[in-house]
Amino acid sequence: MEHHHISVQLKQLLKRGYSINDAQNLLTAPREIIEQATRDCMTDKYVTQRTLLSQHHQAKYAMGLRG
């Protein structure tokens, strides 16, 4: 449960505009948990960006088919 709590806190700090380093320094948990939460957060962000990019390309292609 602590890992989930740290992940949520990290995401909230990043949404508020903190840098990764600043957010990590503000969290109070074992370093391994903070690093795992950071990796998870960055992976989630990457997957979301890739999904949005794919959807954008699909929509652009579909608009071109209207001809």
Sequence and secondary structure as in RCSB ss.txt:
>XXXX:A:sequence
MEHHHISVQLKQLLKRGYSINDAQNLLTAPREIIEQATRDCMTDKYVTQRTLLSQHHQAKYAMGLRG
>XXXX:A:secstr
 HHHHHHHHHHHHHHTT  HHHHHHH  S HHHHHHHHHHHHHHHHHHHHHHHHHHHHHHHHHHHT 
